[in-house]
Amino acid sequence: MNPTHHPHADAATTAAEDVITPADILRGAARYLQLHGWHQDDLYTPGSGVPFPPACAIGAIYAAAFGRPGSSGEAGDDPHLPLARHTIGVLADHLIHHGVTTVDPDTLACADQLGAAYDTVTAWNDTPGQTPQHVIRQLRLAAIGWDNQRRAGGR
């Protein structure tokens, strides 16, 4: 979003329909990957020296949520960190529900739901033979799924 879209609104006064959703973050992550490139085995391409380096799916989600590349450890008390974490869970649920990835039963039984979601998305992103086109497509499909669930009155 450009700063001029809502120049007088802040988070406290934004209308309910202007709330950023996981679908918005997923679409932003897909766009980030289109513009800046996709990466495996780390959040971002190490040592790239560019302000917006190629990213994995989770790195792209963080960049879309924070408005810049970053990680949960670097986010500190960024108000968008809970949304970024929730979005990772939404993507993991989409990947599992649609059979896009298989999940180790130990991961599913994990008491740490965020950790399980993170592990699921990371394993899927880093699968040998994975492609940027497939990652971008699944981010978009997960966003559509989120929107459809909301319209149908789900979660």
Order of alpha helices (4+ residues) and beta strands (2+ residues): alpha-alpha-alpha-alpha-alpha-alpha-alpha
